[in-house]
Amino acid sequence: MDSKNKMDRREFLKSSTIGIFGYGVLASTGLIQPKRSNWAKNGLFQESPSTKIENYRILGRTGFKVSDLAIGYVNDEGVMATMLDAGMNYIDTGESYPGAHQLIGKVIKERDRKAIFITSKMLMEGETSKEALIKRTEKCLEDLGTDYIDCMMLHCPETVEEVKHEGYHAAMQELKANGRIHFTGVSNHGSFWFRDPKQSMDKVLLAAVEDGRFDVFLMAYNFLQMDQAEKVLEVCQQKKIGTTLMKTTPVAKYYIVKNRVDKMEKEGKEIPDFYQEGLTRYKQKTELAKKFIAKYNLKSPEEIRAAAIKFVLTNPRVNTVCCSLQTYDEMERTLPLSGKKLG
């Protein structure tokens, strides 16, 4: 891969959250079937959601009762407000998500702060001394407009050594003592869509379990990527570590990346290597999904997506599933999955 096509770790995390997996790309693939929603008119919030969260689970040793469907990256104030009105009470965000903290701050301003569990994340890049990480956390708190963050996570460590980052743990200890954060956690994507991490997800997260200083995990788990996460989920249940999920709908990503590549080709643009590699990898995963699709007689991308979410909710060791919903219509299709299991 030449320098022009390289993407550093921070830029990948921003891109994969906001650009590659954005609503506009999903809609153009047919994965989302837009229709008029009675929740919104002319893009404005109109009334309370007709469907509510049906199931809540205890988030490990935190003792917080979280909705089984959680709020992932959302870029619209009205949509996020409606998700909270529907009973979603866990918000996943990150220092590297542009504008996310400020948007959340606006939405929660007039709400009962104690009724919402907010998790943010910090990459151990740039200045990572204890003092610098405390300063970065204070900036997160300022942007969120809150006195405390429920859980601050170590964002995507790729090695066992990173789990023991001295600056992070020293900063978190002081911030806990001052009531600025309540719990600490760690996230791990597993295999990135265009490359593999330095060490496997289970090795890194099991090292975090052994370390003993983390209260909540955010990990990749879906019907194609089970073995590593299930080992971790079992140990988390034993140690009372909270478990939150991402990357639960693996087939959707193939259509997202394919649409982006097709659009670049149509516009005569050069396709970066990481897109080509991602398309190849996810096409292989889509082929592997055929058994799952046939087993449950799934007829459309939306049925596959719903079944994928119900699959992970069926696991009692899972506490909550992060959903990046960008429209009211997406919520109408997703909220009914709360409390459902894959039969």
Residue frames as qw, qx, qy, qz and C-alpha x, y, z in Angstrom:
[[0.000, 0.889, 0.457, 0.000, 0.00, 0.00, 0.00],
 [0.435, 0.380, -0.040, 0.815, 1.57, 3.34, -1.02],
 [0.173, -0.198, -0.446, 0.856, 1.57, 6.41, 1.23],
 [0.291, -0.091, -0.243, -0.921, -1.32, 7.98, -0.69],
 [0.658, -0.259, -0.554, -0.439, -3.60, 5.09, 0.20],
 [0.398, -0.069, -0.765, 0.502, -2.53, 4.64, 3.79],
 [0.435, -0.687, -0.198, -0.546, -4.95, 5.41, 6.57],
 [0.145, 0.312, -0.731, 0.590, -3.65, 5.84, 10.10],
 [0.224, -0.294, -0.901, 0.228, -5.43, 4.30, 13.05],
 [0.084, 0.423, 0.418, -0.800, -7.16, 7.46, 14.24],
 [0.344, 0.284, -0.325, -0.834, -8.41, 8.36, 10.76],
 [0.320, -0.082, -0.902, -0.280, -9.70, 4.82, 10.22],
 [0.102, -0.380, -0.808, 0.439, -11.69, 4.91, 13.44],
 [0.221, 0.438, 0.145, -0.860, -13.25, 8.22, 12.44],
 [0.349, 0.232, -0.584, -0.695, -13.98, 7.05, 8.91],
 [0.257, -0.135, -0.951, -0.106, -15.43, 3.68, 9.84],
 [0.001, 0.438, 0.705, -0.558, -17.79, 5.26, 12.36],
 [0.206, 0.627, 0.205, -0.723, -18.97, 8.26, 10.40],
 [0.303, 0.515, -0.443, -0.668, -18.20, 7.96, 6.71],
 [0.188, 0.153, -0.925, -0.292, -18.08, 4.35, 5.60],
 [0.110, -0.345, -0.923, 0.127, -21.02, 3.27, 7.76],
 [0.171, 0.170, 0.162, -0.957, -23.10, 6.42, 7.31],
 [0.511, 0.431, 0.616, -0.417, -26.84, 6.38, 6.71],
 [0.463, 0.658, -0.195, -0.561, -26.58, 7.82, 3.21],
 [0.188, 0.392, -0.863, -0.258, -24.54, 4.85, 2.01],
 [0.264, 0.126, 0.921, -0.256, -26.88, 2.38, 3.68],
 [0.511, 0.542, 0.349, -0.569, -29.92, 3.95, 2.07],
 [0.444, 0.619, -0.418, -0.495, -28.41, 3.83, -1.39],
 [0.035, 0.266, -0.957, -0.107, -27.67, 0.11, -1.08],
 [0.645, -0.212, -0.513, -0.525, -31.29, -0.79, -0.40],
 [0.392, -0.086, -0.810, 0.428, -30.45, -1.97, 3.11],
 [0.094, 0.381, 0.507, -0.767, -32.74, 0.78, 4.37],
 [0.087, 0.505, 0.712, 0.480, -36.13, 1.18, 2.72],
 [0.013, 0.066, 0.243, -0.968, -37.14, 4.81, 3.36],
 [0.171, -0.578, -0.725, -0.333, -40.80, 5.42, 4.07],
 [0.198, -0.623, 0.026, -0.757, -42.81, 8.18, 5.70],
 [0.388, -0.150, -0.773, 0.479, -42.62, 7.99, 9.47],
 [0.330, -0.790, -0.405, -0.320, -45.35, 9.18, 11.80],
 [0.625, -0.538, -0.213, 0.524, -42.56, 10.23, 14.18],
 [0.301, -0.417, 0.173, 0.840, -41.30, 13.00, 11.97],
 [0.438, 0.786, 0.430, 0.072, -42.61, 15.51, 9.48],
 [0.353, 0.893, -0.103, 0.259, -40.32, 17.62, 7.34],
 [0.609, 0.342, -0.500, 0.512, -37.40, 16.26, 9.35],
 [0.187, -0.491, 0.398, -0.753, -38.69, 17.58, 12.68],
 [0.136, -0.100, -0.927, 0.336, -39.51, 15.60, 15.81],
 [0.412, -0.349, -0.349, -0.766, -43.29, 15.39, 16.26],
 [0.776, -0.426, 0.006, -0.464, -44.32, 12.88, 18.92],
 [0.489, -0.498, 0.703, -0.136, -43.13, 10.20, 21.29],
 [0.264, 0.262, -0.875, -0.309, -42.10, 6.86, 19.75],
 [0.810, -0.144, -0.123, -0.555, -44.86, 4.27, 19.59],
 [0.917, -0.009, -0.380, 0.123, -42.41, 1.46, 20.36],
 [0.345, -0.829, 0.370, -0.241, -40.42, 1.30, 23.58],
 [0.255, 0.436, -0.842, 0.188, -37.48, -0.71, 24.91],
 [0.839, -0.281, -0.274, -0.377, -38.80, -3.99, 26.31],
 [0.918, -0.212, -0.241, 0.234, -35.76, -5.38, 28.09],
 [0.049, -0.880, 0.382, -0.279, -33.13, -4.08, 30.51],
 [0.913, -0.029, -0.322, 0.247, -30.05, -5.92, 31.77],
 [0.519, -0.825, 0.112, 0.192, -27.58, -5.27, 34.60],
 [0.539, 0.758, -0.310, 0.198, -24.28, -3.88, 33.26],
 [0.699, 0.176, -0.542, 0.433, -21.93, -6.08, 35.26],
 [0.505, -0.334, -0.514, 0.608, -20.45, -4.71, 38.46],
 [0.006, 0.237, 0.036, 0.971, -21.64, -1.17, 37.66],
 [0.088, 0.379, 0.794, -0.467, -25.09, -2.26, 38.83],
 [0.303, 0.358, -0.073, -0.880, -26.70, 0.03, 36.22],
 [0.573, 0.372, 0.725, -0.083, -29.76, -1.40, 34.49],
 [0.032, 0.412, -0.436, -0.799, -29.14, -0.70, 30.79],
 [0.751, 0.442, 0.089, -0.482, -31.48, -1.03, 27.82],
 [0.800, -0.028, 0.547, 0.243, -30.63, -4.07, 25.68],
 [0.551, 0.607, 0.279, 0.500, -30.39, -1.73, 22.66],
 [0.407, -0.634, -0.086, 0.652, -28.00, 1.18, 23.18],
 [0.345, 0.929, 0.055, -0.118, -27.25, 4.45, 21.38],
 [0.747, -0.033, 0.241, 0.618, -24.17, 4.26, 19.19],
 [0.207, -0.192, 0.194, 0.939, -22.98, 7.06, 16.90],
 [0.200, 0.760, 0.617, 0.042, -25.94, 9.34, 16.04],
 [0.338, 0.010, 0.123, 0.933, -25.53, 12.65, 14.22],
 [0.221, -0.507, -0.399, -0.731, -29.02, 14.12, 14.71],
 [0.124, -0.170, 0.570, -0.794, -30.32, 15.70, 17.93],
 [0.694, -0.041, 0.009, -0.719, -33.95, 14.80, 17.27],
 [0.805, 0.109, -0.567, -0.134, -33.15, 11.18, 16.52],
 [0.380, 0.158, -0.744, 0.526, -31.09, 10.81, 19.68],
 [0.336, -0.140, 0.386, -0.847, -33.78, 12.49, 21.77],
 [0.806, -0.001, -0.208, -0.555, -36.34, 10.06, 20.41],
 [0.679, 0.149, -0.705, 0.143, -34.08, 7.11, 21.20],
 [0.081, 0.133, -0.670, 0.726, -33.88, 8.31, 24.81],
 [0.567, -0.051, 0.136, -0.811, -37.66, 8.80, 24.88],
 [0.818, 0.077, -0.467, -0.328, -38.03, 5.21, 23.68],
 [0.854, -0.500, 0.104, -0.099, -36.13, 3.98, 26.74],
 [0.799, 0.311, -0.239, 0.457, -32.57, 3.66, 25.44],
 [0.416, -0.907, 0.041, -0.051, -30.40, 4.78, 28.34],
 [0.721, -0.369, 0.330, 0.484, -26.83, 3.81, 27.36],
 [0.447, 0.887, -0.074, -0.087, -24.85, 6.15, 25.07],
 [0.806, -0.158, 0.266, 0.504, -21.58, 5.06, 23.47],
 [0.331, 0.942, -0.042, 0.032, -19.34, 7.82, 22.16],
 [0.832, -0.090, 0.037, 0.546, -15.66, 8.68, 21.85],
 [0.255, -0.727, 0.094, 0.630, -13.18, 11.52, 22.01],
 [0.244, -0.225, 0.622, 0.709, -12.30, 10.94, 18.34],
 [0.222, 0.586, 0.749, 0.215, -15.91, 11.21, 17.06],
 [0.142, 0.120, 0.079, 0.979, -16.15, 14.77, 15.67],
 [0.350, -0.268, -0.124, -0.889, -18.98, 16.75, 17.24],
 [0.573, -0.299, -0.751, -0.136, -20.45, 13.76, 19.09],
 [0.353, -0.284, -0.618, 0.643, -19.83, 15.02, 22.62],
 [0.107, 0.085, 0.061, -0.989, -21.34, 18.42, 21.89],
 [0.499, -0.181, -0.545, -0.649, -24.45, 16.87, 20.32],
 [0.547, -0.322, -0.758, 0.150, -24.95, 14.55, 23.29],
 [0.211, -0.178, -0.436, 0.856, -24.52, 17.49, 25.65],
 [0.307, -0.054, -0.169, -0.935, -27.36, 19.37, 23.95],
 [0.597, -0.219, -0.651, -0.415, -29.70, 16.36, 24.04],
 [0.586, -0.322, -0.689, 0.279, -29.17, 15.44, 27.71],
 [0.122, 0.316, -0.245, 0.908, -29.14, 19.01, 29.04],
 [0.502, -0.290, 0.115, -0.807, -32.70, 18.98, 30.38],
 [0.836, -0.115, -0.490, -0.220, -32.82, 15.28, 31.27],
 [0.750, -0.609, 0.230, -0.116, -32.16, 13.31, 34.45],
 [0.296, 0.696, -0.654, 0.006, -28.41, 12.70, 34.17],
 [0.383, -0.348, 0.816, -0.257, -28.48, 9.81, 36.64],
 [0.807, 0.268, 0.421, -0.316, -30.89, 7.90, 34.37],
 [0.725, 0.666, -0.170, -0.037, -28.38, 7.81, 31.49],
 [0.774, -0.397, 0.348, 0.351, -25.12, 5.82, 31.30],
 [0.468, 0.862, -0.180, -0.078, -22.55, 7.57, 29.10],
 [0.825, -0.246, 0.319, 0.397, -19.39, 5.82, 27.91],
 [0.373, 0.885, -0.242, -0.139, -16.63, 7.66, 26.08],
 [0.937, 0.005, 0.136, 0.321, -13.31, 6.38, 24.72],
 [0.039, -0.921, 0.322, 0.216, -9.75, 7.65, 24.38],
 [0.873, 0.404, -0.164, 0.220, -7.05, 6.54, 21.94],
 [0.644, -0.640, 0.166, 0.385, -3.60, 6.26, 23.47],
 [0.628, 0.421, 0.240, 0.608, -2.04, 8.42, 20.79],
 [0.065, 0.825, -0.026, 0.561, -0.41, 11.82, 20.92],
 [0.012, -0.480, 0.583, -0.655, 0.28, 13.03, 24.45],
 [0.764, -0.311, -0.508, -0.247, -0.63, 10.24, 26.89],
 [0.236, 0.191, -0.669, 0.679, 0.91, 11.24, 30.20],
 [0.182, -0.509, -0.770, 0.338, -1.30, 11.20, 33.28],
 [0.006, -0.508, -0.188, 0.840, -1.62, 14.99, 33.18],
 [0.179, 0.163, -0.533, -0.811, -2.43, 15.07, 29.46],
 [0.257, -0.286, -0.887, -0.256, -5.11, 12.38, 29.76],
 [0.111, -0.558, -0.620, 0.540, -6.73, 14.18, 32.68],
 [0.088, 0.430, -0.100, -0.893, -6.79, 17.36, 30.58],
 [0.225, -0.004, -0.749, -0.623, -8.29, 15.45, 27.64],
 [0.198, -0.436, -0.874, 0.087, -10.96, 13.96, 29.90],
 [0.028, -0.547, -0.373, 0.749, -11.83, 17.40, 31.28],
 [0.182, 0.248, -0.411, -0.858, -12.31, 18.58, 27.66],
 [0.245, -0.231, -0.887, -0.314, -14.67, 15.64, 27.07],
 [0.159, -0.532, -0.712, 0.430, -16.64, 16.60, 30.18],
 [0.047, 0.447, 0.032, -0.893, -16.82, 20.21, 29.06],
 [0.239, 0.087, -0.631, -0.733, -18.10, 19.23, 25.61],
 [0.296, -0.338, -0.887, -0.107, -20.66, 16.83, 27.11],
 [0.298, -0.507, 0.022, -0.808, -21.79, 19.48, 29.57],
 [0.835, -0.414, -0.325, -0.161, -21.78, 17.01, 32.43],
 [0.377, -0.791, 0.428, -0.221, -20.01, 16.68, 35.76],
 [0.509, -0.365, 0.779, 0.025, -19.01, 13.08, 35.22],
 [0.604, 0.310, -0.605, -0.416, -18.65, 10.33, 32.62],
 [0.901, -0.262, 0.168, -0.303, -20.01, 6.98, 33.73],
 [0.881, -0.137, 0.357, 0.278, -17.27, 5.00, 31.97],
 [0.241, 0.842, -0.393, -0.281, -14.11, 6.12, 30.19],
 [0.966, 0.090, 0.229, 0.074, -12.69, 3.43, 27.94],
 [0.321, -0.510, 0.615, 0.509, -9.24, 2.68, 26.63],
 [0.679, 0.573, 0.036, -0.457, -10.00, 2.85, 22.91],
 [0.888, 0.443, -0.105, -0.056, -8.96, -0.15, 20.82],
 [0.312, -0.687, 0.648, 0.104, -5.68, -1.30, 22.35],
 [0.806, 0.407, -0.360, -0.235, -4.09, -3.78, 19.94],
 [0.571, 0.282, -0.711, 0.300, -1.67, -5.44, 22.33],
 [0.685, -0.516, -0.487, 0.167, -1.63, -6.81, 25.86],
 [0.483, -0.088, -0.224, 0.842, 1.00, -4.20, 26.76],
 [0.080, -0.379, -0.192, -0.902, -1.34, -1.33, 25.83],
 [0.576, -0.582, -0.525, -0.231, -3.93, -2.62, 28.31],
 [0.662, -0.505, -0.313, 0.457, -1.49, -1.74, 31.11],
 [0.322, 0.633, 0.052, 0.702, -0.83, 1.82, 29.88],
 [0.439, -0.289, -0.512, 0.679, 0.53, 3.61, 32.96],
 [0.025, -0.036, -0.010, -0.999, -0.62, 7.09, 32.01],
 [0.486, -0.329, -0.526, -0.615, -4.19, 5.93, 31.39],
 [0.633, -0.418, -0.643, 0.102, -4.52, 4.03, 34.66],
 [0.354, -0.197, -0.373, 0.835, -2.92, 6.80, 36.72],
 [0.171, -0.128, -0.164, -0.963, -5.24, 9.38, 35.16],
 [0.564, -0.363, -0.586, -0.455, -8.33, 7.24, 35.64],
 [0.546, -0.332, -0.643, 0.421, -7.47, 6.58, 39.28],
 [0.144, -0.161, -0.242, 0.946, -7.28, 10.31, 40.02],
 [0.333, -0.152, -0.354, -0.861, -10.41, 11.09, 37.99],
 [0.575, -0.380, -0.713, -0.130, -12.32, 8.38, 39.85],
 [0.421, -0.305, -0.545, 0.658, -11.18, 9.78, 43.18],
 [0.027, 0.164, 0.057, -0.984, -12.49, 13.20, 42.12],
 [0.438, 0.474, 0.654, -0.395, -15.81, 11.80, 40.90],
 [0.284, 0.564, -0.318, -0.707, -15.17, 12.86, 37.30],
 [0.599, 0.148, -0.688, -0.383, -15.50, 9.29, 36.03],
 [0.763, -0.340, 0.312, -0.454, -17.18, 6.37, 37.76],
 [0.903, -0.043, 0.423, 0.067, -15.88, 3.32, 35.89],
 [0.041, 0.630, -0.610, -0.480, -13.19, 2.36, 33.37],
 [0.869, 0.281, 0.376, -0.156, -13.42, 0.11, 30.36],
 [0.230, -0.416, 0.680, 0.559, -11.76, -1.11, 27.18],
 [0.744, 0.516, 0.119, -0.407, -12.98, -1.50, 23.60],
 [0.319, -0.345, 0.780, 0.414, -11.70, -3.83, 20.88],
 [0.598, 0.437, -0.196, -0.643, -12.84, -4.13, 17.27],
 [0.857, 0.059, 0.508, 0.071, -11.42, -7.59, 16.67],
 [0.554, 0.110, 0.518, 0.642, -10.32, -7.91, 13.05],
 [0.154, 0.577, -0.031, -0.801, -10.41, -4.53, 11.34],
 [0.741, 0.542, 0.323, -0.230, -12.23, -4.53, 8.03],
 [0.603, 0.761, -0.239, 0.002, -9.08, -3.76, 6.03],
 [0.404, 0.503, -0.698, 0.311, -6.34, -5.26, 8.20],
 [0.776, -0.384, -0.496, 0.065, -5.77, -7.48, 11.21],
 [0.365, -0.886, 0.201, -0.203, -4.80, -6.15, 14.65],
 [0.197, 0.624, -0.729, 0.198, -1.41, -6.95, 16.14],
 [0.028, -0.060, 0.950, -0.305, -2.96, -9.38, 18.65],
 [0.269, -0.399, -0.795, -0.370, -6.33, -11.13, 18.68],
 [0.389, -0.564, -0.062, -0.726, -9.32, -9.58, 20.42],
 [0.846, -0.446, -0.272, -0.108, -9.69, -12.41, 22.93],
 [0.726, 0.007, -0.320, 0.608, -6.00, -12.23, 23.91],
 [0.111, 0.388, -0.135, 0.905, -6.20, -8.47, 24.54],
 [0.544, -0.508, -0.104, -0.660, -9.52, -8.56, 26.40],
 [0.877, -0.322, -0.350, 0.070, -8.64, -11.58, 28.51],
 [0.541, 0.123, -0.325, 0.766, -5.48, -9.71, 29.52],
 [0.189, -0.456, 0.038, -0.869, -7.74, -6.81, 30.51],
 [0.790, -0.456, -0.291, -0.290, -9.78, -9.22, 32.64],
 [0.813, -0.125, -0.357, 0.443, -6.60, -10.44, 34.30],
 [0.247, 0.389, -0.191, 0.866, -5.50, -6.85, 34.90],
 [0.304, -0.498, -0.745, 0.324, -8.60, -6.38, 37.05],
 [0.102, -0.361, -0.198, 0.905, -8.99, -2.61, 36.63],
 [0.223, -0.030, -0.483, -0.847, -11.67, -2.58, 33.91],
 [0.392, 0.197, 0.650, -0.620, -15.39, -2.59, 34.62],
 [0.670, 0.568, 0.292, -0.378, -16.93, -2.61, 31.12],
 [0.400, -0.164, 0.694, 0.576, -15.94, -4.07, 27.72],
 [0.597, 0.620, 0.039, -0.507, -17.05, -3.06, 24.23],
 [0.379, -0.291, 0.812, 0.336, -16.33, -5.82, 21.72],
 [0.491, 0.280, -0.509, -0.649, -17.14, -7.14, 18.26],
 [0.337, 0.039, 0.923, -0.181, -19.59, -10.08, 18.23],
 [0.625, 0.313, -0.131, -0.703, -21.89, -11.41, 15.53],
 [0.930, 0.071, 0.283, -0.224, -23.05, -14.66, 13.94],
 [0.801, 0.527, -0.220, 0.181, -19.89, -14.85, 11.83],
 [0.308, 0.538, -0.525, 0.584, -17.44, -13.74, 14.53],
 [0.746, -0.534, -0.189, -0.349, -18.32, -15.79, 17.60],
 [0.859, -0.099, -0.409, 0.293, -15.50, -17.86, 19.09],
 [0.391, 0.242, -0.350, 0.816, -13.27, -15.08, 20.43],
 [0.307, -0.427, 0.074, -0.847, -16.10, -13.01, 21.87],
 [0.813, -0.367, -0.320, -0.320, -17.89, -15.96, 23.46],
 [0.721, -0.046, -0.477, 0.500, -14.74, -16.86, 25.41],
 [0.142, 0.235, -0.264, 0.925, -14.54, -13.29, 26.66],
 [0.526, -0.411, -0.179, -0.723, -18.28, -13.07, 27.43],
 [0.819, -0.298, -0.491, 0.007, -18.08, -16.18, 29.58],
 [0.557, -0.057, -0.423, 0.713, -15.23, -14.80, 31.68],
 [0.086, -0.331, 0.036, -0.939, -16.92, -11.39, 31.92],
 [0.675, -0.461, -0.348, -0.460, -20.00, -13.02, 33.40],
 [0.788, -0.257, -0.455, 0.325, -17.83, -14.74, 36.01],
 [0.451, -0.061, -0.244, 0.856, -15.98, -11.53, 36.89],
 [0.022, 0.813, 0.514, -0.274, -19.07, -9.29, 36.66],
 [0.198, -0.295, 0.304, 0.884, -17.61, -7.14, 33.89],
 [0.504, 0.613, 0.292, -0.534, -20.22, -5.28, 31.85],
 [0.454, 0.024, 0.722, 0.521, -20.49, -6.35, 28.19],
 [0.415, 0.716, 0.131, -0.546, -21.47, -4.09, 25.32],
 [0.685, 0.162, 0.614, 0.356, -21.37, -4.99, 21.64],
 [0.288, 0.699, -0.216, -0.618, -20.55, -3.46, 18.27],
 [0.249, 0.389, -0.767, -0.445, -20.24, -4.85, 14.72],
 [0.520, 0.072, 0.773, -0.356, -23.29, -7.06, 15.22],
 [0.719, 0.571, 0.293, -0.267, -24.52, -6.93, 11.59],
 [0.470, -0.423, 0.561, 0.535, -21.54, -8.19, 9.52],
 [0.506, 0.405, 0.662, 0.378, -23.28, -8.71, 6.17],
 [0.147, 0.942, 0.271, -0.131, -24.42, -5.09, 5.97],
 [0.299, -0.750, 0.317, 0.498, -20.83, -3.92, 5.72],
 [0.510, 0.061, 0.681, 0.522, -20.26, -5.69, 2.41],
 [0.272, 0.753, 0.543, 0.253, -23.07, -3.74, 0.76],
 [0.173, -0.946, -0.047, 0.271, -21.83, -0.49, 2.32],
 [0.407, -0.542, 0.494, 0.545, -18.27, -0.89, 1.09],
 [0.467, 0.280, 0.713, 0.442, -19.38, -2.19, -2.32],
 [0.182, 0.894, 0.407, 0.042, -21.60, 0.82, -2.82],
 [0.227, -0.878, 0.181, 0.381, -18.73, 3.16, -1.95],
 [0.464, -0.269, 0.653, 0.535, -16.35, 1.40, -4.37],
 [0.404, 0.542, 0.675, 0.297, -18.97, 1.35, -7.15],
 [0.057, 0.965, 0.220, -0.134, -19.54, 5.08, -6.69],
 [0.328, -0.711, 0.393, 0.482, -15.80, 5.83, -6.85],
 [0.481, 0.037, 0.730, 0.484, -15.45, 3.75, -10.02],
 [0.301, 0.756, 0.564, 0.143, -18.42, 5.52, -11.64],
 [0.046, -0.982, -0.015, 0.181, -16.85, 8.89, -10.83],
 [0.711, 0.598, -0.216, 0.299, -13.52, 7.76, -12.25],
 [0.307, -0.825, 0.406, -0.247, -11.73, 8.03, -8.93],
 [0.453, 0.364, -0.794, 0.178, -8.81, 5.86, -7.87],
 [0.816, -0.461, -0.247, -0.246, -9.88, 3.20, -5.38],
 [0.183, -0.707, 0.612, -0.303, -7.71, 3.22, -2.23],
 [0.417, 0.208, -0.884, 0.036, -6.18, -0.14, -1.35],
 [0.140, -0.007, 0.798, -0.587, -7.95, -0.34, 1.99],
 [0.655, 0.235, 0.127, -0.706, -11.35, -0.20, 0.23],
 [0.669, 0.327, -0.599, -0.295, -10.38, -2.96, -2.17],
 [0.242, 0.180, -0.899, 0.318, -9.09, -5.09, 0.68],
 [0.361, 0.070, 0.577, -0.729, -12.22, -4.41, 2.71],
 [0.714, 0.262, -0.161, -0.628, -14.49, -5.33, -0.20],
 [0.573, 0.264, -0.772, -0.078, -12.67, -8.64, -0.70],
 [0.058, 0.097, -0.850, 0.514, -12.80, -9.47, 3.01],
 [0.463, 0.160, 0.453, -0.745, -16.49, -8.68, 3.43],
 [0.694, 0.259, -0.419, -0.525, -17.45, -10.49, 0.25],
 [0.415, 0.158, -0.886, 0.135, -15.89, -13.59, 1.79],
 [0.149, 0.061, 0.719, -0.676, -17.90, -13.01, 4.97],
 [0.613, 0.215, 0.006, -0.760, -21.09, -12.62, 2.94],
 [0.632, 0.202, -0.703, -0.257, -20.44, -16.02, 1.38],
 [0.216, 0.050, -0.880, 0.420, -20.01, -17.50, 4.87],
 [0.352, 0.081, 0.419, -0.833, -23.36, -15.98, 5.89],
 [0.530, 0.044, -0.568, -0.627, -25.31, -18.08, 3.38],
 [0.396, -0.155, -0.895, 0.138, -25.74, -20.91, 5.88],
 [0.003, -0.285, -0.559, 0.779, -27.18, -18.53, 8.48],
 [0.370, 0.204, -0.170, -0.890, -29.45, -16.91, 5.88],
 [0.529, -0.018, -0.744, -0.408, -30.76, -20.27, 4.71],
 [0.260, -0.155, -0.869, 0.392, -31.24, -21.63, 8.24],
 [0.078, 0.444, 0.527, -0.720, -33.57, -18.80, 9.19],
 [0.333, 0.585, 0.678, 0.295, -35.12, -18.40, 5.73],
 [0.106, -0.686, -0.097, 0.714, -34.12, -14.75, 5.47],
 [0.554, 0.609, 0.520, 0.228, -35.35, -13.03, 2.32],
 [0.249, 0.898, 0.073, 0.356, -33.95, -9.49, 2.40],
 [0.430, 0.371, -0.418, 0.709, -31.03, -7.45, 3.75],
 [0.370, -0.508, 0.213, -0.748, -33.37, -5.98, 6.38],
 [0.923, -0.277, -0.124, -0.237, -34.41, -9.46, 7.56],
 [0.793, 0.173, -0.380, 0.443, -30.73, -10.45, 7.76],
 [0.109, 0.488, -0.344, 0.795, -29.98, -7.35, 9.83],
 [0.643, -0.463, 0.094, -0.603, -32.87, -7.99, 12.23],
 [0.966, -0.123, -0.227, -0.002, -31.89, -11.65, 12.65],
 [0.601, 0.345, -0.412, 0.592, -28.27, -10.64, 13.32],
 [0.178, -0.498, 0.338, -0.778, -29.32, -8.31, 16.15],
 [0.839, -0.328, 0.012, -0.435, -31.69, -10.92, 17.62],
 [0.868, 0.149, -0.421, 0.218, -28.86, -13.46, 17.45],
 [0.356, 0.325, -0.514, 0.710, -26.62, -11.46, 19.79],
 [0.448, -0.404, 0.215, -0.768, -29.52, -10.51, 22.08],
 [0.897, -0.160, -0.342, -0.230, -30.22, -14.22, 22.52],
 [0.639, 0.149, -0.564, 0.501, -26.95, -14.56, 24.43],
 [0.509, -0.798, -0.319, -0.045, -27.72, -13.91, 28.14],
 [0.667, -0.360, -0.052, 0.650, -24.12, -12.83, 28.74],
 [0.260, 0.376, 0.253, 0.853, -24.62, -9.78, 26.52],
 [0.098, -0.504, -0.513, 0.688, -25.73, -6.67, 28.41],
 [0.336, 0.786, 0.212, -0.474, -26.40, -4.22, 25.58],
 [0.631, 0.284, 0.508, 0.513, -25.96, -3.79, 21.81],
 [0.066, -0.556, 0.056, 0.826, -24.85, -0.44, 20.35],
 [0.470, 0.591, 0.617, 0.220, -27.01, 0.72, 17.43],
 [0.162, -0.303, 0.171, 0.923, -25.99, 3.61, 15.18],
 [0.251, 0.650, 0.710, 0.102, -29.44, 4.72, 14.03],
 [0.223, -0.101, 0.132, 0.960, -29.56, 7.90, 11.97],
 [0.312, -0.196, -0.373, -0.851, -33.26, 8.24, 11.09],
 [0.587, -0.080, 0.418, -0.689, -36.69, 7.81, 12.64],
 [0.856, 0.222, -0.281, -0.374, -37.45, 5.08, 10.11],
 [0.498, 0.331, -0.767, 0.233, -34.44, 3.08, 11.26],
 [0.204, -0.195, 0.689, -0.667, -35.74, 3.29, 14.81],
 [0.765, 0.061, 0.068, -0.638, -39.16, 2.02, 13.74],
 [0.845, 0.245, -0.459, -0.124, -37.47, -1.11, 12.44],
 [0.431, 0.348, -0.707, 0.440, -34.97, -1.53, 15.25],
 [0.338, -0.343, 0.481, -0.733, -36.85, -0.82, 18.49],
 [0.883, -0.096, -0.046, -0.458, -39.21, -3.82, 18.08],
 [0.740, 0.272, -0.593, 0.164, -36.12, -6.06, 18.31],
 [0.139, -0.480, 0.599, -0.625, -35.70, -5.18, 22.00],
 [0.620, -0.180, 0.592, -0.483, -36.35, -8.24, 24.16],
 [0.886, 0.332, -0.089, -0.312, -36.48, -10.51, 21.13],
 [0.502, -0.431, 0.729, 0.175, -34.52, -13.72, 20.63],
 [0.439, 0.401, -0.626, -0.504, -33.68, -15.66, 17.49],
 [0.806, -0.065, 0.454, -0.374, -35.90, -18.75, 17.46]]
